[in-house]
Amino acid sequence: MARSTSRSTGGGPSNPQSPRNRTPQPLPGRRRSFGDFVKAFFAFVALTVLLVGVPGALAYFVGWPLPGGAPSLDWLQQEITASTFINVLTVVVWLAWAQFTACVLVEIKAAFSGVGIPGRVPGAGGSQLLARQLVAALLLVGATAASFAPGLSQFGQSLEGNQKPASAASAHQTPGLFGQEQQQAASAADALAAQADQAAAHADGGSGAKAGDTKYYRIQPPEGRHHDSLWEVAERHLGDGRRYKEIYQLNKDREQPDGSRLSEASLIRPGWIMEMPADAHGGEIVEMPDEAPEVSKDVQEQISDYSKSGDSGHQQGGGEQGAEQGGSGQQGGGGSVDRDTAHISLPEQRPAGDGQGQGQGQGQGEGARQQVPAATGASDDDSSSFGLPEALLGAPLLAAGLLLALGRRRRHALWQSAMGAAGGRRGMQPPTPTGDAADVQDALLVGADPEGVRLLDLSLRGLAAALAEENRPLPTVYAAWLSNGDLHLQLAQPAGRPPAPWQLGQDQTFWMLARADAEQYEDVDTAAPYPGLVSLGTRDDSRLLLNLESVPGIVSLSGSEADRAAVFASVAAELATNGWSDRMTITVVGFGQDLTPLAPNRLRHLEDVEALIETMEAETRQRRGALGAAGHDSVLTGRTGPAQHTRWAPHLVLLAAEPSADDAIKLAELAADAGRLGIGYLVGTESGDLPGAAWEMEITRAGKLLAPLLGLELEAQALPEAQQRAVVRLFSEADPESAGSPAGPDGGAPAAAPPFLVDVTEQGRPAVYARLVGTYEIIGLETPDGERSPLMHEALALLLLHREGVHPRVLASALWPRGVTDDVRDALVDRLREWLGTEPDGSPRLRADQTGRLTLAKSVVSDLDVLRSLYHEGTQGRGANNRAVRGRMLTDALVLVRGPLLADRPQGRYAWLTHEIIDAQLPLLVADIGLALSEFHLEKGRAEKAIEALNAALGSAPGDERLWNELLRATHALADPARLRQVAADLVARSGARGLPPRTEALLDELLPTWRTGLTAVS
């Protein structure tokens, strides 16, 4: 099995190759050695000389270096003497002294306040490092040294050495991240065998120990931002952090002094007593009497304060999770279970109140203080989810991509219908989803984070553009973390300082962009730099996106067939619909044939591995040749060049079934150079042992995505089969060619009836009437008082546009995009129900159907409902056989059009309209009405009336080709060539550089053969 680097067999302190543990260690009762006092003395002397001696010497020997007055022109013409150079040098030294003094003050403040990693002094670099070491040495003999940032207690170590992650270390130790496969497999096997032998030896020693030799360790309370963990306990007292499992097994389900029990290695609490293996050593190991002592009062107070603070650091205990998070003083770092391989590290979290993420948790309107993220899953109460699919609720990027692609598909279907490309079904209404499809659509609406997708795309393209301006290549990115609105890119190796506003993260392999800075980006005309990023899952508040095309080899996924299929479907669906890529090819093998409707231009299905190997061998040869001919090292350098929009699109292969041994070897050979060529391989396996697998992952029955050698344990993002079928059904029903409607009398399918028909007679006067087409007005209700009025108006508009019903969670996510609690949502629904009132029979006008969706009574209507009903009644109802009724209905309908939908809506609200297709439906509906009324008038030779109707419709649908063509015909019926030439000139001017559509040109050639030569005279 291929591994990233050769693994060390030791792993303990005696092994010089093991990276240092960067976690700040609590040092209770540590005796200060003579060397500590010597270091402190010399540090004190150095600080005194640098802080006091330097300015004193400058003042005594040089004096004031700057001129005493304002410089004149004569001063600039004076001869430059030696004193001039001395004065300039003195100013530079003064500035350096001021910078160093600031560094010392920052380090001292951080040490005494226990804030963890100190802030950076701009441009300090080595000065701050020197100040940090001197302050650390000086305060090492004090009680506050234990709470310093990582690196302060490691006097003499370089900043780079302390912060260098294991991935960067291994990258420098080997020619590439992944060496020759045979050497890697042998090294990994030797390391695993040595680890197993070591564990067996420890187990034998522990079982042979006498009962009286049993030792115990008390979990220490937190100090600053550091929290004790089983990994660190094993590392300090057993010599190897990986032996934390022995401690866990000895204490699993053992009752602790506070009455609770240890159930997971990563969940430990201060004051717990851990039984240790017999060979444990160190000053903190204590002998334990038969009965565990009561937790001391001070420890109880610390635990109580710690619990109230809401800090989740006590969950960073042991196991792979605690090991990875132990690599930093906060939550990130390079430490992990396997220290000598590449790691995908959790980025460090910034404090919530640092000002950078302001607005992330700010609410809009009512209940702002009680908000929770809108895309979170259901609470402990199962009723809060109302049966919506939790997998999509917790996948905001996938949901946003699917929702955007579904909207494009429905708009395309509307235009096809309007232009007669799909059987002439004018006025077609998209089908209303039912059953599982309705639940999935609601889950997409609730879970989607389109703003997050937009900012991610802007950030990545902005980075590519900035690097291109500096003539720098794109760095290889293994993963991206979205954490509290910030974007962290984890690089394969250090790539220098990032371009502003990007910043270095926790070390040289992390580039970070704050959300506030991302919002300042504007659209740039550059190719998507990392289109292979795809969501794998979440950990704590961070979401991981793995860059599949950058992996130097195959990514394998083991687990049960159903669990693997759910992960593969999620990966395929997000890659096919994400908003941060341009062109790409996704080849799915052995699964996903029904997923192709999501993106027919991207998704390609192959039946077997043989066809895949044949295809990829040809493409691999072609890409190698193309890169060589273009002079590029990899596709990343090609994406920032002149051919960025036409070449180097990624090709991602998803193979769900485990290949045979021979096929696996062939795939491994193809994947050896895949990262450079922009090709990624994700391959399923039953056993987890796949030749050529660079990174190995496992999906568990509990939905955990594990990658121990990468230091990952995530809540996996998956798309189960039932939800996959429902998503595909949504896309299939949106395709007009598969709608299967019966043929109408003219050979095409009849126009679909609107979802809600209004009684348009005098007897059908509504109780509540809302004008949405144009300025928003409500007739029949009193305006609500206070700040709730805009919110209730918006809620009513959403309900009026969805007569089929609105899920309560969809309503909440639409009104509060950043999230809101259930009680605030329910309170709004109650006020809305009270505002709308009741019917004459006492039933409320706002009610819930059997599925829990909110619906309006038929007595609450909008002008859009009336508009649709008038058009349907005039063309397919009573007006179909009664000319007078048809003319009256169509005229009344056109009068209702007063402007665009909700023309006066306030800025910042009604963001949910971006998910709707009403902005495409309304102009097409108005155009259909104008065309029908024009035809009605032309039948009687009333060309002026027809032109009047067409011009009215063009006010709402100015780009509709059908209206212009009909306007040309109606004007031609007037037998006025000058007026026809004027209309033609207006049409040509409106078309601009695009030119006229072919059908319009053909019509002008028929009606006005001299239109091309006559346009100059008209203009």
C-alpha positions, 0 to 999 in steps of 0.5 A: 500500500502506497504511503506519503512518506517513510514512517518512523517506527519510534514516535517517542521522545527518543526518536529524533525524527519525530516532530516536536509536540507544539501543544502548550503543556501544563507544568504544575509543580515544575522545579526551575533548574539552574539553567533556567535562572541563567537564561533568565539572567542573560535575557534580563541583561539583553532586554535592558541593553536593548530597551534602555542601553540603545536609546541612552547611547543614541541620545548621549553620543549622537543626540537629536538626528533630525533637523531643528527646523523646516528644511529649505531649498538651500538645505537640499543643495548642501554637501552630504557629509559623514554627519549626514550618514550618521544621522540617517543611520541613527534614525533607522536605529531609533525606528528599529528600537521602537519596533523591538520595544513594541514587540516586547510589549506585545509578548509581555501582554500576551504572556500575562493575559494568557491569550495564547498566540500573541498578535503580530507586529507588522514587519517585525519578523526576526525582531518579534522572534527575538523579543519572544525568546527573551521574554520567555526566558525571563518569565520561564522562572515565573508561574505564568510560563505554562500559559504562554503561546506554543514556542515560548517555552521552547527557548532557542527554537526557530519560529519556523521550526515551531510552526512547521507542520508535519506535511511540510516537514515530510515534503522537505524530507522526500523528493515529492510528497509521495515517493516510489510506491514499493518503498512507501509500501515497505516503509508503511508495513514496517512502521505498522508492524513495529507499532503493533509489536510495541503495543503488544509489549506494552500490553504484556507488561501491563498485564504482568504488573502487580496490583499494588503497582497500579498508577493513576493520573488526574486530568488537569483543569484548563490553563488559558487555551490549553486543555488536557488530552489523553494523547498528551498524557500518553506522550508525557507519561508513556513516551508515545502519544499513540498509546492513548488507546491503552489509557482509554481501554483501561478506563472505558465506562469507569465511573468518575468522581463526578458520577459520569463515565468515559465513553469516547477517548476525545471526551474527558473532563478536568478532575477525572482519575485515569488508571495508567499502564504499569510502565507509566512514569513522571511527576504527575503520576500518583498512587491511587487508594481503593476508593477515588477521592472526592473532587476538590472544591477548587477543581469543582469550581474550575469545572463549573466555570469551564462548563458555563463558558461554553468552551468546547476545548475539553472535547479535544481529548484523545484519539485522532481528533485530539491528536490533530487539534493538539498540534496548536495552542488553539484548534489547528496545527500539524500534529496528528496520529501519524506524524510522519505523513501529510496531514489535512489540518484543522485551521486555527479558529479566530475569536468570535469577537475579533471584529473580522466576522461581524455580521456573521451572526447578526440578525435581521429583524426580530429574534436576532439574539437567538439565532442559530445557523440556518443550515444546521441540522435538526435539534434533539426534537425530531419535530423541528425538522418536519421530516426534511432530509438532514443530509441536504440541510447540512450540505450548504454548498451542495444544496446551493449548487443544486438549487442554482442548477435547478433554477437554470434548468427551469428557466431554460425550459420556460424559454424553450416553451415560449419560443416553441422549441418544445412543442409550442407550449406557451405559458407552461408552468413548471410542475409542482413537486410532490412527495419526496421531491417536495421534501428535497426541494424544501431541504435545498431551500433551507440548507443552501448557502448561495452567498457562501458559494459566491464568496468562495468563487470570488475569493479563489478567482481574486487570488488567481488574478492577484498572483497573475499580476505578480507573475507568480504561479498558483500554489498547489492546494490540497484542501480548503476549510470554511470556518466561521465565514473565513476561508483557509487554503492548506498548501502542499508546501510553503509558497511565500507570502500571499497577495493582499488581502490574503494573510498567512494562517497558523503557519507557512502552509496556510493562506487565510482570507477573512470574510470581510475581505472576501466581500470586497472582491469584485468579479474578475475575468480569470479562470477558476483556479481550483475547480476540483474542490469538493466538500467531504464533511464537517468538523466542529464549525469547519467544513473541509473541501478536498482538492481532488485534482491535486492529490498525487495519486488515488484517493481511496474510500472504503466502507459498506457499498451503500455508504460509499455510494452515498458519498460518491453521489454527493461528490458527483452532484457537487462537482457537477453543479458547484459555482466555483468552477468553469469547465470540467469533466466528471467520469462516473464508473459503475454508478451514477448513470441516473445523475447525468440529468444534473449536468449533461455537459459535465457528467459522463457515465462509463459502464466498466473499468476497462473502458475507463482505463482505455479512455484515461490512457489516451487523455493522460498521453494527450495532457502530457504532450500538451503541457510539454508543448505549452512549456508548463510544469502543471495545469496550475501554471497553464490556468493563469496564462493566455489559454486559461479559458480554453485549456487545462479543465480538470477531469475527475474520475469517480469509480465506486466499485473496487477494481481488480488487482490488475486494473488497480495497478494500471490505475495507479500507474495512470494516477502517478502523474495525475496531480500535475495533469489536473486529473483526480481519482476517487476509487471505492474499495471493500478492504481499504487496501488499494495499490497506489492509494495516496490518501485513504479514507473510510466511511463508517455506518455512523456517517463518520469519514475517517482518514487516520493517516491524514489526521481527519475525522469528519461528519461525512457529507453524503447523498443517500439513494432516496434523496438522490432519486428525488433530486434527479426527479426534480431535474427530470420534471424540469426538462420540457422534453420529458414532461410528457404532456398530451398534444394540443389541437395545434399538435403541441402540448396545451398550456398548463393551467396555473396552480391556483385559479381565481374566480374572476367574476363579480361574485369572486371578490377576495377578502384580502387582495395583494398587488405584487406586480409593480408597487407592493400594496395590500387591500383588506388588511390594516398595516401592522404596527412597529418593526414587524410590518416589513417582515410580515409583508415579506412572509405574505408575499412568499406565501402568495407566490407559492399557493401549493404551500410553504414549509415552515423551515423554508419560511424561516430561512427565507426571512432570516437567511442567517438562521433563527430559532423555532420559537421566533419563527412560530411566533411570527407565524402566529402573528401572521395568522392573527393579521390575516384573520378568519373566514366567515365560518371561523377558519383561519386564512393561514392554515397548515396542510397534512404535511405541515406546510403553510397555505393560504385560504382562497379568499387571499389572492394576489394580482399575479393570481388574477393575471394568470387566471384571466389569461387562462380563462381568456385563452382556454376557458370561457374565452376560447369559444367566446370572442367578446369574453376573450378580448375583455379578459386579455385587456383586463389582464394587461391593465394589471401589469404596473411594473416589475414584481415587487418593484419597491422592495427594500434593499437587503430583503427578499433575497429568496427571490433569487431562488425563484423563477418568477422573474422569468415567468412574469415577462413571458406571461405578459408577452403571451398576453400581449401576443394573444391580444394583438392576435385578437385585434388583428383578426378584425383589422385593428392594427393600431390596437394590436400595436398598442397591446404589443408596446404595453407588453414590451414594457415588461418584456423588452427583450422578447423576440416574439413581441418585436416580430409581431410588432413588425407584422402589425406595423406592416399591416398599417401600409406605412413604410416609413413607420415600419423602417422606424420600428426596424431601426429601433429594433436594430439599435436595441440589438446592439453588437449582437445583431438581430436574431436570424428569424427577425432578419428573415421577417424583415427581408420579407416585410421590408426588403430594403431595410438594410439600406434604409437604416442609414437614412432613418438614423 
